[in-house]
Amino acid sequence: MNQDLSNSISAVGVNGLLSIVVSLICIALTWWALQQLKLDLIVRHPKGPQGKLLHLLLAVVLGRFVAEFLIDYITWSQMIRYMF
């Protein structure tokens, strides 16, 4: 009984760590991809602090959407083994 609880806690910890790593990687990749976006067409001063903050917020939001999809996909693929 105690071993099962320990394994469950370990699995939750691994899933949490995986989610953090995937989220940070996706945000970094989104930041890198957004470097090619011409914000000067949308924002008055893209090099100013507000323009940089907008760039950062876009990277976090888009990166989180991508990370959420990847984490869901990993979870769903792990659930397939219970189908049979």
C-alpha positions in Angstrom: 0.0 0.0 0.0 2.7 2.4 1.0 4.7 1.5 -2.1 1.7 2.3 -4.4 1.4 5.7 -2.8 5.1 6.4 -3.2 4.9 5.4 -6.9 1.8 7.6 -7.4 3.6 10.6 -5.8 6.7 9.9 -8.0 4.5 9.8 -11.1 2.9 13.1 -10.2 6.3 14.7 -9.6 7.6 13.4 -13.0 4.6 14.7 -14.8 4.9 18.1 -13.1 8.6 18.3 -14.0 7.8 17.2 -17.6 5.1 19.9 -17.9 7.5 22.6 -16.6 10.3 21.6 -19.0 8.0 21.3 -22.0 6.4 24.7 -21.2 9.7 26.5 -20.9 11.0 24.9 -24.1 7.9 25.9 -26.0 8.0 29.5 -24.7 11.7 29.7 -25.7 10.9 28.4 -29.2 8.0 30.8 -29.5 10.3 33.7 -28.4 12.8 32.6 -31.0 10.1 32.3 -33.8 8.6 35.7 -32.9 12.0 37.4 -33.6 11.0 37.3 -37.2 7.7 39.1 -36.6 7.7 42.7 -37.7 6.1 44.4 -34.7 6.9 47.8 -36.1 3.9 47.4 -38.4 1.6 47.0 -35.4 3.3 48.8 -32.5 4.6 52.4 -32.6 7.9 51.7 -30.7 8.7 48.0 -30.9 12.2 48.5 -29.3 10.7 50.3 -26.3 9.8 48.7 -23.0 6.1 48.3 -24.0 7.0 46.7 -27.3 9.4 44.3 -25.6 6.8 43.4 -23.0 4.2 42.7 -25.7 6.8 40.5 -27.4 7.4 38.6 -24.2 3.6 38.2 -23.5 3.0 36.9 -27.0 5.8 34.4 -26.5 4.4 33.2 -23.2 0.8 33.0 -24.4 1.6 31.2 -27.7 4.2 29.0 -26.1 1.8 28.0 -23.4 -0.8 27.0 -26.0 1.7 24.9 -27.8 3.0 23.3 -24.6 -0.6 22.5 -23.5 -1.2 20.7 -26.7 2.1 18.7 -26.4 1.4 17.8 -22.8 -2.2 16.7 -23.6 -0.8 14.7 -26.5 1.7 12.9 -24.3 -1.1 12.2 -21.7 -3.4 10.9 -24.4 -0.7 8.7 -25.9 -0.1 7.2 -22.4 -3.8 6.5 -22.0 -3.9 4.4 -25.1 -2.3 1.5 -23.3 -5.4 1.2 -21.1 -7.6 0.6 -24.2 -6.6 -3.0 -24.7 
